[in-house]
Amino acid sequence: MLLNRISLRAATAVGSAAMVAGATFAVSAFADSGVQPEQASSAAVPGEEKETEAADDFFGDPKALSDDERDQAEEQRKQASAAGAAAAAGMTQAEEEEEEEEAESDSADDSAVPDGDPKSIAKSLLGDYGWSASEFDCLEPLWEQESSWDPSAENPSSGAYGIPQALPGSKMASEGSDWQTNPATQIKWGLGYIDDRYGSPCEAHSHSQANGWY
């Protein structure tokens, strides 16, 4: 998709450059043939051919340009062509950089969940819920008791699954389709569950200590 958009914009820019260069070339071509610029523009319009011929009969043959004037027209054509090509290249580069920035931004959003070992991931996410780092002192033993921080842990009797022991484990799909294997997905769901139900890991741990579950 990104390549298609870049190619389309590049084609537009090059086309614009070609139009500028072509117009200048046309003027210089008429100049080389001895036709005045104002007559060259009217000669390019099919419906005005007869009017142009009539004007030529009335005013006589147009004065041929001097060598210096032809050289000047040719130089202007070259400058217009070079400027058009440079503008097209500059526009293409700017569009490519813009697309790369958008792609990097999208990639950053997709990788919002950090990588690493489960405990490091949990520590890095505490601040997202407004909790201090000290809350990990409660979270660590809570999930150690539940699953030993094993993302593939499954309770054979209840079917609870993953690091937070979600019941059923498929609840964690709300955080990602990789909930069965990705510890970061499981941890995000588990922290959200704790936040909604208990307000903090220490409150959840206290409930677990008193009741044997959280």
Backbone torsions as a table, in degrees:
resi	resn	phi	psi	omega
1	MET	NA	-43.8	-179.5
2	LEU	-63.2	-41.8	-179.2
3	LEU	-64.3	-38.8	179.3
4	ASN	-62.8	-43.2	-178.7
5	ARG	-65.8	-40.8	179.8
6	ILE	-64.7	-44.8	-178.5
7	SER	-62.0	-40.8	-179.6
8	LEU	-63.6	-44.6	-179.1
9	ARG	-68.3	-37.3	178.6
10	ALA	-64.7	-42.4	179.8
11	ALA	-61.8	-40.1	179.0
12	THR	-63.0	-44.1	-179.2
13	ALA	-64.7	-45.0	180.0
14	VAL	-64.0	-38.8	178.2
15	GLY	-61.5	-41.6	178.3
16	SER	-63.1	-41.4	179.2
17	ALA	-63.4	-40.1	-179.1
18	ALA	-64.5	-37.2	179.3
19	MET	-64.4	-42.9	179.5
20	VAL	-62.9	-48.1	-178.6
21	ALA	-63.7	-40.2	-178.5
22	GLY	-64.7	-40.1	179.7
23	ALA	-63.9	-43.4	-179.7
24	THR	-65.4	-40.1	179.8
25	PHE	-62.8	-40.2	-179.4
26	ALA	-61.7	-42.4	179.9
27	VAL	-63.8	-44.3	-178.0
28	SER	-67.5	-32.8	179.3
29	ALA	-64.6	-43.5	176.3
30	PHE	-64.8	-34.9	179.0
31	ALA	-63.9	-42.1	179.9
32	ASP	-62.9	-30.9	-177.8
33	SER	-84.3	-2.6	177.7
34	GLY	92.6	11.8	-179.2
35	VAL	-96.7	136.0	178.3
36	GLN	-65.2	147.7	-178.2
37	PRO	-54.0	-41.4	-177.4
38	GLU	-68.5	-29.3	177.5
39	GLN	-77.9	-29.6	179.7
40	ALA	-63.4	-39.8	-178.2
41	SER	-66.6	-38.1	-179.6
42	SER	-76.5	-28.1	-179.7
43	ALA	-68.8	-22.3	-179.0
44	ALA	-76.9	-11.7	-179.2
45	VAL	-96.9	118.2	-175.2
46	PRO	-55.5	-40.1	-174.0
47	GLY	-72.7	-9.8	-174.8
48	GLU	-107.5	11.3	-176.6
49	GLU	-60.5	-45.3	-177.7
50	LYS	-65.7	-39.7	179.5
51	GLU	-62.4	-37.4	179.7
52	THR	-66.6	-41.6	178.4
53	GLU	-62.7	-39.0	179.3
54	ALA	-64.9	-40.7	179.1
55	ALA	-64.3	-39.4	178.8
56	ASP	-62.8	-40.1	179.2
57	ASP	-64.0	-35.4	-175.9
58	PHE	-75.9	-47.5	-174.5
59	PHE	-90.8	-11.7	-178.0
60	GLY	91.3	178.0	-179.3
61	ASP	-64.7	136.4	178.0
62	PRO	-64.9	150.3	-179.1
63	LYS	-73.4	129.7	179.1
64	ALA	-69.6	144.9	178.4
65	LEU	-73.3	151.4	176.5
66	SER	-75.6	169.6	178.3
67	ASP	-60.6	-40.6	-179.7
68	ASP	-63.3	-40.7	-179.2
69	GLU	-67.6	-38.9	177.3
70	ARG	-65.8	-39.6	178.5
71	ASP	-63.6	-39.5	179.5
72	GLN	-65.5	-40.5	178.7
73	ALA	-64.7	-40.8	179.0
74	GLU	-65.2	-39.8	178.7
75	GLU	-64.6	-40.1	177.6
76	GLN	-64.0	-37.4	177.7
77	ARG	-63.0	-44.0	179.6
78	LYS	-63.8	-42.0	179.8
79	GLN	-63.8	-42.0	179.4
80	ALA	-64.5	-40.9	179.4
81	SER	-64.2	-44.5	-180.0
82	ALA	-65.5	-40.5	179.9
83	ALA	-65.5	-39.7	178.8
84	GLY	-64.3	-42.6	179.5
85	ALA	-65.0	-40.7	179.6
86	ALA	-65.1	-40.3	178.7
87	ALA	-64.0	-40.4	179.0
88	ALA	-64.0	-43.6	-180.0
89	ALA	-65.1	-41.7	-179.8
90	GLY	-65.3	-40.6	179.4
91	MET	-64.8	-41.5	-179.6
92	THR	-62.7	-43.9	-179.6
93	GLN	-63.6	-41.8	179.8
94	ALA	-63.4	-40.9	179.7
95	GLU	-66.4	-39.8	179.2
96	GLU	-62.6	-42.4	179.2
97	GLU	-63.8	-39.1	178.7
98	GLU	-63.7	-42.5	179.8
99	GLU	-65.9	-38.1	179.4
100	GLU	-64.6	-40.1	178.7
101	GLU	-64.1	-40.7	178.7
102	GLU	-64.8	-40.7	179.8
103	ALA	-64.6	-40.8	178.9
104	GLU	-65.5	-37.5	178.6
105	SER	-65.0	-43.1	178.1
106	ASP	-63.3	-39.4	-179.9
107	SER	-65.4	-37.8	179.3
108	ALA	-65.0	-38.0	178.1
109	ASP	-65.0	-40.0	-178.3
110	ASP	-66.8	-28.1	-177.3
111	SER	-103.4	28.9	-178.1
112	ALA	-61.6	-30.4	177.7
113	VAL	-78.4	123.0	-175.9
114	PRO	-70.7	158.2	175.8
115	ASP	-99.9	167.0	177.7
116	GLY	130.2	-172.1	178.6
117	ASP	-73.3	154.7	-172.6
118	PRO	-54.8	-41.8	-177.5
119	LYS	-67.9	-37.8	177.4
120	SER	-66.0	-39.4	177.6
121	ILE	-61.9	-45.7	-179.1
122	ALA	-61.2	-42.8	179.2
123	LYS	-60.9	-41.3	-176.8
124	SER	-70.3	-20.1	-177.2
125	LEU	-96.3	-9.4	-177.1
126	LEU	-57.6	-41.1	-178.3
127	GLY	-63.2	-25.2	179.8
128	ASP	-65.1	-20.3	-179.4
129	TYR	-106.3	7.9	178.9
130	GLY	79.3	17.8	-178.4
131	TRP	-97.8	150.7	177.2
132	SER	-82.5	166.0	-179.3
133	ALA	-62.7	-24.2	-178.6
134	SER	-65.9	-20.0	179.0
135	GLU	-64.6	-21.5	178.5
136	PHE	-66.2	-26.0	178.0
137	ASP	-63.2	-23.0	175.9
138	CYS	-94.1	-36.5	-178.4
139	LEU	-67.7	-39.0	-176.0
140	GLU	-59.4	-50.1	178.6
141	PRO	-72.1	-27.5	178.5
142	LEU	-61.6	-52.0	-177.8
143	TRP	-80.6	-18.8	172.6
144	GLU	-65.8	-41.0	178.1
145	GLN	-69.4	-37.6	-176.5
146	GLU	-73.0	-45.4	-170.4
147	SER	-145.2	1.3	-172.3
148	SER	57.5	27.9	179.3
149	TRP	59.5	32.0	-179.9
150	ASP	-98.6	117.0	-177.6
151	PRO	-67.0	-14.7	178.8
152	SER	-105.7	9.7	-179.2
153	ALA	-66.3	135.2	179.6
154	GLU	-138.5	130.3	178.1
155	ASN	-78.1	117.7	-175.3
156	PRO	-65.9	-23.3	-178.4
157	SER	-91.5	-44.6	-177.1
158	SER	-93.7	-26.7	-176.5
159	GLY	89.0	3.4	176.9
160	ALA	-58.7	145.1	-169.9
161	TYR	-137.1	149.0	171.3
162	GLY	82.0	-177.0	-177.1
163	ILE	-57.2	-47.4	-179.2
164	PRO	-85.6	-0.5	-177.9
165	GLN	55.7	57.2	177.0
166	ALA	-68.4	141.9	-178.8
167	LEU	-131.6	110.6	-7.3
168	PRO	-74.7	165.4	-178.3
169	GLY	-62.5	-27.1	-178.0
170	SER	-64.1	-14.4	175.8
171	LYS	-57.2	-31.5	-176.1
172	MET	-70.8	-7.8	176.6
173	ALA	-62.5	-19.0	177.0
174	SER	-64.1	-19.6	178.4
175	GLU	-101.5	-11.1	179.3
176	GLY	162.6	148.8	-179.4
177	SER	-71.2	-13.0	-179.3
178	ASP	-94.8	24.4	-174.3
179	TRP	-58.9	-24.2	-177.8
180	GLN	-75.9	-22.4	-174.2
181	THR	-125.8	-20.2	-174.7
182	ASN	-94.7	112.9	-179.2
183	PRO	-63.1	-33.2	179.9
184	ALA	-62.9	-41.7	178.0
185	THR	-62.9	-43.7	179.5
186	GLN	-64.4	-41.7	-178.1
187	ILE	-66.5	-42.3	178.2
188	LYS	-60.7	-42.4	178.2
189	TRP	-65.8	-44.0	-178.3
190	GLY	-62.7	-40.0	178.3
191	LEU	-68.3	-37.2	176.6
192	GLY	-64.4	-38.8	177.7
193	TYR	-63.1	-45.5	179.3
194	ILE	-62.5	-42.8	-178.8
195	ASP	-62.2	-45.8	-177.8
196	ASP	-68.6	-38.8	-171.8
197	ARG	-92.2	-36.1	-174.2
198	TYR	-122.5	-19.0	178.2
199	GLY	93.1	-26.3	180.0
200	SER	-165.9	157.5	177.2
201	PRO	-60.1	-35.7	-179.2
202	CYS	-67.4	-36.0	176.3
203	GLU	-67.9	-39.1	178.8
204	ALA	-66.2	-39.9	179.8
205	HIS	-65.9	-41.1	178.0
206	SER	-61.5	-42.6	178.3
207	HIS	-63.3	-42.3	-179.5
208	SER	-63.9	-39.3	179.4
209	GLN	-64.7	-34.6	-177.2
210	ALA	-83.3	-29.6	-172.2
211	ASN	-119.6	-12.8	-179.8
212	GLY	85.6	3.3	177.4
213	TRP	-155.8	166.5	177.3
214	TYR	-139.8	NA	NA
